[in-house]
Amino acid sequence: MRNAVAVAAGLVLAACSFAPAYERPPAELPQSWRGAPAEGSPAPGERWWSLFGDPGLDQLVDEALANNRDVAIAVARVDEARALVRIRESELYPSVVGNADADRSRASRRTDFFFPGVPTYSTNYRATIDVAYELDLWGRLRNATAAARADLLGTEAARDTIRIALASEVVRSYYSLRALDEQAAATERALELRTRALELERERAAAGLISELDVRQLEGEVAAARALLPAVLRERAAEEAALAVLAGRSPRAIIEDGIARASGPDSQSPAVVVPAGLPSDLLLRRPDLFEAEQRLVAANARIGVARAAFFPQVTLTGYLGTEAASLSDLFKGPAGIWQVAAGLTQPIFQGGRLRGEVEATEARQRQAVAQYQRTIQNAFREVRDAVSAQARAREIYDAEGARVAAQREALKLAAARYQAGLVNLLVPIDAERRLLDAELNRIDALRRQRTAVADLVRALGGGWTAPEDPARAAAAPERPAAR
């Protein structure tokens, strides 16, 4: 009966844990997505950037995900966190170490411990297997392991956040580059038209048909178009270099190689993306929210580690082996040795250090709660802004498209009136300038619309139709209902 009671008491003690029971902090979530379009593209898959239908972009994003240095750093951090979990898990098991010693010594003849007849020289051989094991009575080791596992899941989520942000940034940079290509082409066309018109007007001025004032005004229009081009080319070179860095290319490739992209006019508007699922799904979909929650789980477990330091630490040690003065006798029966020992360490006075450590871990846990709640707030703000930006960007693009069509008709009418001799050349030049401004604005509006779509997908957690990571799904708390 005494043995049964002792075993039962040991099991109860082994189940002790001073970590608070984890509960996901409450969050008042909306019932639905406000301002979401009624119709649009279904939720994109894991390769969400393919919704733009651009093979050049697909290849560039794949290259960036494979070679980008920020992703490589994030992957290395995951490997480090996984190794730390393995270290913490090893502390739950006994440690077994093999030792082999050989020593030869000489004793002094000039001490009080020397007696005649005692050998001055001695030789000793020893071989043992040492075992040590800490009884985790208060859950210190278990909580430390749980914290390390939560840190691993949080680090994996941070890696996923970087991957989503990288893909979104590549999309933004790629379409900025294509927009600059079109802006440069439109500026070059306008410059060429104005240059030809200037040559014609100079000939007319030499024939006395127009005044010098008209020529000088036209020269100013040509100079204005020529001044626009270098700025666009400078921005395009900088964007191309930035995109090469995002793709993880070598310094030589950044300098010598260009970015492959589609050529020709680009006017295809991306499809509208409709947020899928309930708002509460965002808590498990966005990796940054999952990361923040796992940091909270880890901080919660570390409270148990700090509280367990107030209680005794029990360690079992022992060894089994042989010892002999001669190597030939080391493995003979009489040479066997063994030892079993138990040690107990109880803090008595630490000057308030242990209490301070508990208070510090509790304060970190409160920080993690506030950080998690702030991350949720920012996530829903980003989704709301992205939904609104997507709708407004499409409206702006449609308006700029109508403006371009109107300015083209105005240019045709101005050119016809100039050919009929009703107006001077400055009238069609002014109409061409307004058309150039409209085309540049339409190009930028298309870029902004694509950026808005990418920002919305990023705010919603990237592609979410792929199967969820089993380890992450197992570690995630139960999904809450929106309320």
C-alpha positions in Angstrom: 0.0 0.0 0.0 2.8 2.4 0.8 4.4 1.7 -2.6 1.1 2.4 -4.4 0.7 5.6 -2.5 4.2 6.7 -3.4 3.7 5.9 -7.0 0.4 7.8 -7.1 1.9 10.8 -5.4 4.7 10.8 -7.9 2.3 10.8 -10.8 0.4 13.7 -9.3 3.5 15.7 -8.8 4.7 14.9 -12.3 1.5 16.3 -13.6 2.0 19.6 -11.8 2.4 22.7 -14.0 2.4 26.3 -12.9 1.7 27.7 -16.4 -1.7 29.5 -16.7 -4.2 27.7 -18.8 -4.0 29.3 -22.2 -7.1 31.0 -23.7 -7.2 32.9 -26.9 -7.8 36.6 -26.0 -11.3 37.7 -27.0 -11.8 39.7 -30.1 -15.0 41.4 -31.3 -15.0 40.4 -34.9 -17.3 41.7 -37.7 -20.0 39.5 -39.1 -19.0 40.1 -42.8 -16.6 42.0 -45.0 -17.8 45.6 -45.3 -17.6 47.1 -48.8 -16.6 43.8 -50.5 -17.7 43.6 -54.1 -20.7 41.4 -54.8 -19.0 39.7 -57.8 -15.4 39.1 -58.8 -12.7 36.5 -58.9 -12.9 33.6 -56.6 -10.3 33.2 -53.8 -6.9 32.7 -55.4 -4.9 29.6 -54.6 -1.4 29.3 -53.2 0.1 30.7 -56.4 -2.2 33.7 -56.1 -0.1 35.9 -58.4 -1.2 33.7 -61.4 -4.5 35.6 -61.4 -2.8 38.3 -63.4 -2.2 35.9 -66.2 1.4 37.0 -66.9 4.0 34.2 -67.4 6.8 36.7 -66.9 5.5 37.6 -63.5 5.0 33.9 -62.6 8.6 33.2 -63.4 9.9 36.2 -61.6 8.0 35.4 -58.4 9.2 31.8 -58.4 12.8 33.1 -58.8 12.4 35.5 -55.9 10.9 32.8 -53.6 13.8 30.5 -54.4 16.7 33.0 -54.2 15.7 36.0 -52.1 18.0 36.5 -49.2 15.3 37.6 -46.7 13.5 34.2 -47.4 16.8 32.4 -46.9 17.3 34.2 -43.5 13.8 33.2 -42.5 14.3 29.6 -43.5 17.5 29.5 -41.4 15.7 30.9 -38.4 13.1 28.1 -38.8 16.0 25.6 -38.8 17.4 27.2 -35.7 14.0 27.2 -33.9 13.6 23.5 -34.8 17.0 22.7 -33.3 16.1 24.6 -30.1 13.0 22.4 -29.8 15.2 19.3 -30.1 17.4 20.7 -27.3 14.5 21.4 -25.0 13.0 18.0 -25.7 16.3 16.3 -24.9 16.1 17.7 -21.3 13.0 15.5 -20.7 15.0 12.3 -21.0 18.0 10.9 -19.1 21.4 11.9 -20.3 23.9 9.0 -20.7 27.6 9.7 -21.1 30.5 7.3 -21.4 33.7 8.1 -19.7 37.2 6.5 -19.9 40.1 7.8 -17.8 43.7 6.7 -17.4 46.1 8.5 -15.0 49.5 7.9 -13.4 50.7 10.0 -10.5 53.5 10.4 -8.0 53.0 11.2 -4.3 55.4 13.5 -2.4 57.6 12.0 0.3 57.8 15.3 2.2 54.2 15.4 3.5 52.6 14.2 6.7 50.5 11.8 4.7 53.5 9.8 3.5 54.3 6.5 5.2 57.2 4.2 4.6 56.2 1.3 2.4 53.4 3.2 0.6 54.0 3.2 -3.2 55.1 6.6 -4.4 53.8 6.0 -8.0 50.3 4.9 -8.8 48.4 4.0 -12.0 44.6 3.9 -12.3 42.2 3.0 -15.2 38.5 3.8 -15.0 35.6 3.2 -17.5 32.1 4.2 -16.6 28.7 5.0 -18.0 27.2 8.0 -16.3 23.5 8.7 -16.1 21.7 11.8 -15.0 18.0 12.6 -14.9 16.0 15.5 -13.5 12.5 14.8 -12.2 10.2 17.3 -13.8 8.0 17.5 -10.8 6.8 21.1 -11.4 6.6 21.2 -15.1 9.6 23.4 -15.6 11.1 21.3 -18.5 7.7 20.5 -20.0 6.8 24.2 -20.1 10.2 25.1 -21.6 9.6 22.6 -24.3 6.1 23.9 -25.0 7.5 27.4 -25.3 10.1 26.2 -27.7 7.5 24.5 -29.9 5.4 27.6 -29.9 8.4 29.6 -30.9 9.0 27.2 -33.8 5.5 27.5 -35.0 5.7 31.3 -34.7 9.0 31.3 -36.7 7.5 29.2 -39.4 4.6 31.7 -39.6 7.1 34.6 -39.8 8.7 32.8 -42.7 5.3 32.5 -44.4 4.7 36.2 -43.8 7.9 37.1 -45.5 7.1 34.9 -48.5 3.7 36.5 -48.9 5.1 40.0 -48.5 7.9 39.1 -51.0 5.4 37.9 -53.7 3.3 41.0 -53.2 6.4 43.3 -53.5 7.5 41.5 -56.7 4.0 42.0 -58.2 4.1 45.7 -57.2 7.6 46.2 -58.6 7.0 44.3 -61.7 4.0 46.3 -62.7 5.7 49.5 -61.7 8.4 48.6 -64.2 5.9 47.8 -66.9 4.1 51.1 -66.2 7.4 52.9 -66.5 8.1 51.1 -69.8 4.8 52.4 -71.2 5.3 55.9 -69.8 8.7 56.0 -71.5 7.2 54.8 -74.8 4.4 57.3 -74.6 6.9 60.1 -73.9 9.1 59.1 -76.7 6.2 59.1 -79.1 5.1 62.6 -78.0 8.7 63.8 -78.3 9.0 62.4 -81.8 5.7 64.0 -83.0 6.7 67.3 -81.5 10.1 67.2 -83.1 8.7 66.5 -86.5 6.2 69.3 -86.0 9.0 71.7 -85.0 11.0 70.9 -88.2 7.9 71.6 -90.3 7.2 74.9 -88.5 10.8 76.0 -89.0 10.4 75.4 -92.7 7.2 77.5 -92.7 8.8 80.2 -90.7 11.7 80.3 -93.2 9.1 80.8 -95.9 7.5 83.6 -94.0 4.2 81.8 -93.3 4.4 81.9 -89.5 6.0 84.2 -87.0 9.2 83.5 -84.9 7.0 83.5 -81.8 5.1 80.4 -83.0 8.4 78.6 -83.5 9.8 79.5 -80.1 6.6 78.4 -78.4 6.9 75.0 -80.2 10.5 74.7 -79.2 9.4 75.1 -75.6 6.9 72.2 -76.1 9.6 70.0 -77.5 12.0 70.8 -74.6 9.3 70.0 -72.1 8.7 66.6 -73.6 12.5 66.0 -73.7 12.8 66.9 -70.0 10.2 64.3 -69.1 12.0 61.4 -70.6 15.2 61.3 -68.5 13.2 61.2 -65.3 11.1 58.3 -66.5 14.2 56.4 -67.6 16.0 57.0 -64.3 13.0 55.7 -62.4 12.8 52.7 -64.7 16.5 51.8 -64.1 16.1 52.1 -60.4 12.9 49.9 -60.4 14.6 47.3 -62.5 17.6 47.1 -60.1 15.3 46.9 -57.1 13.4 44.1 -58.8 16.6 42.2 -59.5 17.5 42.4 -55.8 14.1 41.1 -54.8 14.7 38.2 -57.2 17.9 37.4 -55.3 20.2 37.8 -58.2 24.0 38.1 -58.0 25.7 41.5 -58.1 26.9 40.7 -61.6 23.4 39.9 -62.8 22.0 43.1 -61.1 24.4 45.2 -63.2 24.5 43.2 -66.5 21.2 41.4 -66.8 17.8 42.9 -67.4 14.3 41.9 -66.2 12.4 39.8 -68.7 8.9 41.2 -69.1 6.0 41.3 -71.6 6.4 43.9 -74.4 3.9 46.0 -76.1 0.9 48.0 -74.8 -0.5 46.8 -71.5 -4.2 47.5 -70.9 -5.6 44.3 -69.4 -7.3 45.1 -66.1 -7.0 42.5 -63.4 -10.2 40.8 -62.1 -11.7 42.0 -58.9 -10.9 39.8 -55.9 -13.7 39.1 -53.5 -12.8 38.2 -49.8 -13.7 34.6 -49.1 -14.9 33.1 -45.9 -15.9 34.8 -42.6 -13.8 37.5 -41.1 -13.0 35.1 -38.2 -11.1 32.9 -40.8 -8.5 35.7 -41.0 -7.2 34.6 -37.6 -5.9 31.3 -39.0 -5.4 32.5 -42.5 -2.9 35.3 -41.9 0.5 33.9 -40.8 1.3 37.1 -38.9 -1.7 36.6 -36.7 -0.8 33.0 -36.1 2.8 34.1 -35.3 1.5 36.6 -32.7 -0.6 34.0 -31.1 2.2 31.5 -30.9 4.4 34.2 -29.3 1.7 34.6 -26.7 1.5 30.8 -26.2 5.3 30.7 -25.6 5.1 33.6 -23.1 2.3 31.9 -21.3 4.4 28.7 -21.0 7.4 30.6 -19.7 5.4 31.8 -16.7 5.3 28.2 -15.6 9.1 27.9 -16.0 9.6 30.9 -13.8 7.2 29.8 -11.2 8.7 26.3 -11.0 12.0 27.8 -9.9 10.6 28.4 -6.4 10.3 24.6 -5.8 12.9 21.9 -5.3 14.9 20.6 -8.2 15.4 16.8 -7.8 18.2 15.1 -9.8 19.0 11.4 -10.0 22.6 10.5 -10.9 24.5 7.3 -11.1 27.3 5.4 -12.9 28.2 1.9 -13.7 31.7 0.7 -14.8 35.1 -0.7 -13.8 38.2 0.6 -12.2 41.6 -1.1 -11.8 45.3 -0.3 -11.4 46.2 -2.4 -14.4 44.6 -2.2 -17.8 44.5 -6.0 -18.1 42.4 -6.1 -14.9 40.0 -3.4 -16.0 37.2 -5.7 -17.2 37.5 -8.5 -14.6 34.8 -9.1 -12.1 36.3 -7.6 -9.0 36.9 -4.3 -10.8 33.2 -3.5 -11.1 32.0 -0.2 -9.6 28.6 1.5 -9.4 26.9 4.4 -7.7 23.3 5.7 -7.4 22.6 9.1 -5.9 19.8 11.6 -5.6 20.2 15.3 -5.1 17.7 18.0 -4.1 18.3 21.7 -4.6 15.9 24.1 -2.9 16.3 27.9 -3.2 16.2 29.5 0.2 17.2 33.1 -0.3 17.7 34.8 -3.6 17.2 38.4 -2.7 14.0 38.7 -4.7 15.5 37.4 -7.9 13.0 34.6 -8.5 10.0 36.8 -7.8 11.4 39.4 -10.2 11.8 36.7 -12.9 8.1 35.7 -12.4 7.0 39.3 -12.6 9.1 39.8 -15.7 7.6 36.8 -17.5 4.1 37.8 -16.5 4.8 41.3 -17.9 6.1 39.8 -21.2 2.9 37.7 -21.4 0.8 40.8 -21.1 2.9 42.5 -23.8 2.3 39.5 -26.0 -1.5 39.8 -25.4 -1.4 43.4 -26.3 0.8 42.7 -29.4 -1.6 40.0 -30.5 -4.6 42.3 -30.2 -2.8 45.1 -32.0 -1.9 42.7 -34.8 -5.6 41.7 -35.2 -6.5 45.4 -35.3 -3.9 46.2 -38.0 -4.9 43.1 -40.0 -8.6 44.1 -40.2 -7.6 47.7 -40.9 -5.4 46.5 -43.8 -8.2 44.4 -45.2 -10.7 47.2 -45.0 -8.3 49.6 -46.7 -7.4 47.1 -49.4 -11.0 46.3 -50.2 -11.8 50.0 -50.5 -8.6 50.7 -52.5 -9.4 48.0 -54.9 -12.9 49.4 -55.7 -11.6 53.0 -56.0 -8.7 52.0 -58.1 -11.0 50.3 -60.7 -13.2 53.4 -60.8 -10.2 55.7 -61.3 -8.9 53.4 -64.1 -12.2 53.4 -65.9 -12.4 57.2 -65.7 -8.8 57.6 -67.0 -9.6 55.2 -69.8 -12.6 57.4 -70.8 -10.4 60.5 -70.5 -7.8 59.0 -72.9 -10.6 58.2 -75.5 -11.9 61.7 -75.3 -8.5 63.3 -75.7 -7.8 61.1 -78.7 -10.9 62.4 -80.4 -10.0 66.0 -79.4 -6.6 65.5 -81.0 -8.2 64.3 -84.2 -10.5 67.3 -84.3 -7.6 69.7 -83.6 -5.5 68.1 -86.3 -8.3 68.4 -88.8 -8.8 72.1 -88.0 -5.1 72.7 -88.3 -5.1 71.0 -91.7 -7.9 73.2 -92.8 -6.0 76.3 -91.8 -8.4 77.3 -89.1 -5.9 77.2 -86.2 -2.1 77.2 -85.8 0.0 74.2 -84.8 -0.1 75.1 -81.1 -3.7 73.9 -80.9 -3.1 70.3 -81.9 0.2 70.4 -79.9 -1.8 71.4 -76.8 -4.3 68.6 -77.6 -1.4 66.1 -77.9 0.0 67.3 -74.6 -3.3 66.7 -72.8 -3.5 63.3 -74.5 0.0 62.4 -73.2 -1.0 63.5 -69.7 -4.1 61.3 -69.9 -2.2 58.3 -71.1 0.4 58.6 -68.4 -2.4 58.9 -65.8 -4.2 55.8 -67.3 -1.0 53.8 -67.1 -0.4 54.8 -63.5 -4.1 54.0 -62.7 -3.7 50.5 -64.1 -0.6 50.1 -62.0 -2.4 51.2 -58.9 -5.3 48.8 -59.6 -3.0 45.9 -59.9 -1.2 47.0 -56.7 -4.6 47.2 -55.0 -5.4 43.6 -55.9 -2.0 42.4 -54.7 -2.4 44.4 -51.5 -5.9 42.8 -50.9 -4.6 39.3 -51.4 -1.7 40.0 -49.1 -4.0 41.5 -46.4 -6.2 38.4 -46.6 -3.2 36.1 -46.0 -2.1 35.3 -49.5 -3.3 32.1 -51.2 -5.7 30.2 -48.9 -7.2 27.4 -50.8 -4.2 25.1 -50.4 -4.4 22.5 -47.6 -3.3 23.9 -44.3 -0.1 22.8 -42.7 -0.9 19.8 -40.4 1.5 20.9 -37.7 0.1 24.4 -37.7 -3.5 23.2 -37.8 -2.8 20.9 -34.8 -1.2 23.7 -32.8 -3.8 26.3 -33.5 -6.6 26.8 -30.9 -10.2 26.1 -31.9 -11.4 28.6 -34.5 -13.7 31.2 -32.8 -17.1 32.1 -34.2 -17.5 35.7 -35.4 -19.6 37.7 -33.0 
